[in-house]
Amino acid sequence: MTWEWDESLFAGTAAHYAVGRMPYPPALVDAVRDALGLDGTGRLLDVGCGPGSLTILLAPLFAEAVGVDADPEMVAEARRAAPSIEWRRLRGEELPADLGIFRAVVFAQSFHWMDQPLVADRVRGMLEEDGAWVHVGATTHRGVEDARALPFPRPPWDRIDALVASYLGPVRRAGAGTLPDGTRGGEEDVMRAAGYRGPQRIVVPRGEVVERTTDDVVDAVLSLSGSAPHLFGDRLGAFVDDLRDVLGAGPFAERTRDVELVIWRP
C-alpha cells in the first residue's frame, strides 16, 4: 500500500496539534519581515495552515491574512483561535479559488503532501510581481538531540517510535496509505520548472530549552500523520495507556530546532 492523498491524513489530530507542537519562535517574524521588506500592507496566504499557528504569528505583518487547509478540524481549530482571520477549507490543488493576489504565500511542513507541480504553477499566478513564496522548514513535535545538558530528561523518542511501530507496523502510515520511502523531496526542481527564481535561504537559529509534560508529549505523538488517532482504531485507548507507561511521570525537556526559510520569487 502506497500513499495517495485522502481526507483521513490528519483526521483527529487537530486538537493534539495545537497543544503538542512547540511554537514557532518570535524571531521568525523578524526574519520574514526583513527578508520580504514588509511594511504592514499586502496580503498573506498560508497553504496547509493546520490550526493556524504560523498564520496567526505572521498576520500582523500584513493588512490581511488567509489560511487554507484540507482538514475541517484544523480549520475549525484555527477559526476558534483567531476568528478575525479568514479561514477556508481547501486543498492546495483547488487554488486559486477566487482568493485574489498575495504579497506572500507560505507553506510550513505542508508542500510535500500536495501535487507539487500543480500547486507551484497555480500559486505563481497568485503572487504580486514582487511577491514571494516562503517555505518554512521546521520540526516542531520534537527537539534536537545533542550532548548539551538539559534540566530534565529528553522524551524517549526511540522507544516512542518503537511503540508506534508495534501497533501500526514498521512502515510509516499516512492516511489510508504508507510512506515506505518517507515524504517526497525534489522541491527545488519543481520550483525551477514552474519558473520561480531562487532560492534565498535564511536560518532562524533556536536552541532554547522547552519543558514538556507527559501530556504534551502524548499530544505531540497524536498530532502526527503517522500516528494519527484514527489509525489505531479501537486500540487507541490501549496505545495511549502504553505510551504513558513508556513516558512515566515526566517532566521532560528538549532543545528546539533551528527553522529554515526558503524563499522563491515569481
MOKA-V629772 format. One line per field, one symbol per residue. psi: psi as a letter, one per 40 degrees, with the letter a starting at -180 (. if undefined). A space follows every 50 residues. Layout:
psi->???
This chain:
psi->hihihieedfheeddddddehiiiiddddddddddefifeiiihhhhfeb eedddddedeeidiihhiiehddddddddddgeeihhihiideeieffea iidihihhfddeeigdddddddddeeiidfaihhhhhiheeiaihaeiii diiiigdddddddddddeiehhihbeaigdeaiiaedddddddeeiiaih hhhhibeihhhiiddddddddeeidefidddebeeddddddddddddaea iiiihiiihhhhhii.
